[in-house]
Amino acid sequence: MFELIRRDYGVLHGIVNNAGHGSATIWNRGFHELTWNDFEEIINVDLKGTFLCSKFGVELMGGMAVP
């Protein structure tokens, strides 16, 4: 995705991390019923996805990030 932005536009002016895992198969159960695989799936989307988009997005914005 970021390689396409770099190729087509050359720069990125901003990024919004708005990922959230919303799978009904996970959240329609009680918290105590979640499995380790469920937890990993949530972490992969919500945490790792946010980290990776921020990392590569900031590179295209010239290294500037505003919390």
Buried (B, 14 or more C-beta within 10 A) or exposed (E): EBEEBBEEEEEBEEBEEEBEBEEEEBEEEEEEEBEEEBEEBBEEBBEEBBEBBEEBBBEBBEEEEEE
